[in-house]
């Protein structure tokens, strides 16, 4: 069992972002004026690449923790 839960948090972020995307698509069927376009450009559009980078970083950190945990658990590791 892991003492950390990065992948679970990342999964919740991905699910939440997908829910936000679906909600925006539904809202945009009825809300299509300048304010809606400004909101999308100023808030929603910048989120997609940020969420992707965050999920990628979380995956790399999780992999690092898994490798570190395995190295620390290995009785043959150097200095052990």
C-alpha positions in Angstrom: 0.0 0.0 0.0 1.3 3.5 -0.9 1.7 6.1 1.7 0.7 8.7 -0.9 -2.2 9.1 -3.3 -1.1 11.3 -6.2 -2.8 9.2 -8.8 -6.1 9.4 -7.0 -5.9 13.2 -6.8 -5.0 13.4 -10.4 -7.9 11.2 -11.4 -10.3 13.5 -9.4 -8.8 16.5 -11.2 -9.3 14.9 -14.6 -12.9 13.9 -13.8 -13.6 17.4 -12.4 -12.2 19.1 -15.5 -14.2 16.8 -17.8 -17.4 17.7 -15.8 -16.6 21.4 -16.2 -16.1 20.9 -19.9 -19.4 19.1 -20.2 -21.2 21.8 -18.2 -19.6 24.5 -20.3 -20.8 22.8 -23.5 -24.3 22.6 -22.1 -24.3 26.3 -21.0 -22.8 27.5 -24.2 -25.8 26.2 -26.1 -27.8 29.0 -24.4 -25.1 31.5 -23.5 -23.3 32.9 -26.6 -22.6 36.5 -26.2 -19.5 38.6 -25.7 -19.5 37.9 -22.0 -19.6 34.1 -22.7 -16.7 34.4 -25.2 -14.7 36.5 -22.8 -15.3 34.1 -20.0 -14.2 31.2 -22.2 -11.1 33.0 -23.4 -10.1 34.3 -20.0 -10.9 31.3 -17.8 -11.8 28.1 -19.6 -9.4 28.0 -22.5 -6.3 28.5 -20.4 -7.3 25.6 -18.1 -6.9 22.8 -20.6 -3.1 23.0 -21.0 -2.6 23.8 -17.3 -4.7 20.7 -16.3 -2.8 18.6 -18.8 0.6 19.8 -17.5 -0.5 19.2 -13.9 -1.7 15.7 -14.7 1.6 14.9 -16.6 3.6 16.2 -13.6 1.5 14.2 -11.2 2.2 11.1 -13.2 5.9 11.8 -13.2 5.9 12.4 -9.4 4.0 9.3 -8.8 6.5 7.3 -10.8 9.3 8.8 -8.9 7.7 7.9 -5.6 7.1 4.4 -6.7 10.8 4.0 -7.7 12.0 5.6 -4.5 9.8 3.4 -2.4 11.0 0.3 -4.3 14.6 1.4 -3.8 14.2 2.0 -0.1 12.5 -1.4 0.3 15.3 -3.2 -1.5 17.6 -4.8 1.1 20.3 -5.0 -1.5 20.4 -1.3 -2.2 23.7 0.6 -1.7 24.3 1.7 1.8 21.6 -0.6 3.2 
